[in-house]
Amino acid sequence: MSSTRAGAVSGSIGFASRAIVQLLLFGVTIVATRTLSIADFGAYSLASLFLILARALFYVGPYEFMLKAQDEGDLYGSCLVANMVLAAVCAFLLVVVHWAAPLLFAATEVATLVLVLAPSIFLVALTSWYETVLLRAGRVRRYYLNTLAGDVCGSAVAVYLLLHGFGLYSLVAQTYVRLLVLLAMSVRACSDYPALRAPRAKVREILRWSRARYAAVMLNFSSTYGADLVLGVLLSPAATGLYRASSRIISAASDLFVQPLQKIAQTNLSARYKQRLDNSTVWLKMLSGVGTVAWSALAALALLANDIVPLVLGTKWLPAVPIVIAFCVIKAFSVLDAVTTSFLVCHDRQRDMLRVQLSTAIAVLVLSCLATPFGPVGVAMAAGTASVVMSIVYARMVMRESRAGRVAIHDLLATSIPPVVAVTGAIVLLKFCGPAWEGIMAVAAGSAMAAIAFAIAGYFVRHRMIEAIGALGHNHDTLARPER
């Protein structure tokens, strides 16, 4: 099998797995929005934000260090110990948040949910370590199988409990079931078992290396979720609920592409860096193949939002429509981050990233506070502006670092623009010239037109797209152990 074809197969497995997971999570969101009040959904969203922050810390630092480091006898153990130290600190801080929550938020459920979710951090510390072991060995397919199994089980439990009246704690159960299944699958897949014995000097070295990345995650959290917290504190949990439900709809579409792209880029660019191979244009090829599909999907979603939101979430969520449209624009730029952040970390540009993230985090919080009189829509537009600027700055940093030339940029544009323009034009034409359909008929007709337009435009750039998807693969011969 050629490297291009192998890359396409590897990438396709990742995206197919992520598509199934996103459909499952989106299904849980639909059931939750229809069985919970907007305020209760907002309360859970606020509580889960702190868990999201803690969990994100385990996917940088030792995680990235272990992916890019040369083989050493104490590498795995040292990274695991560093993870467990971080887990203990995070659990303590979540208890502090539990005590402070009643002073910040009107909903008393936030404090209780934070406390109940806190122990799950130790499961995250273990599952993220096992994930790194699998990815370092090039076992991407096994990683996606484990993730899929965990999300299927967690989603099934959540839907069952929601439909039987367990309310917010159905979503808590989803978190624990997902992590326990993922851990069990990972233990079975790996021959490298955790050992909490490691040289202290090595653990301190890893944690020192990780400090900039931990700070970056916290700043990135402020950039991404600062608006949610501002709405919860200054307005109400219900405002956060509207904002977060809108984000979930967009994430269901964008994360189909962004999460696998980020994971594959992180793994492949790190592997190429470790082998001292050229990374100057491969990141653009990765972006062009996935970006073409992602940007087309986001364009279709923005144009159909007025029909999709009430159909999916229910009519009580109709005020979320303009927020969804704003998020589509923001997420279109964040697709860039999937490859640019991986490239910059791989080339040890964490400190430069930190300065950008600090400026963005401050801008998001300040602009969100100023925009609260305009409600969730105004906050979405204000915070989104800061995030878009950050994505553009990252892209410029990578362009300078990689020295990618005009030819590579032309290839990106030539691959991406025709399908996006075709999808946009087809839906606009349908809305202005087609029947006055509403609800499910409007969504079905718009989706069909978008798919046909994408297929026609994609045919003319098919060779570019195949080559771009092939860039998602890397040479497993020198990296991977045999599949077990």
Helices and strands as residue ranges (DSSP letters): H 3-35, H 38-56, G 57-59, H 62-68, H 75-104, H 109-117, H 120-136, H 140-163, H 169-189, H 200-234, H 237-274, H 282-313, G 315-320, H 321-346, H 350-371, G 372-374, H 375-402, H 406-433, H 439-460, H 462-470, G 476-478
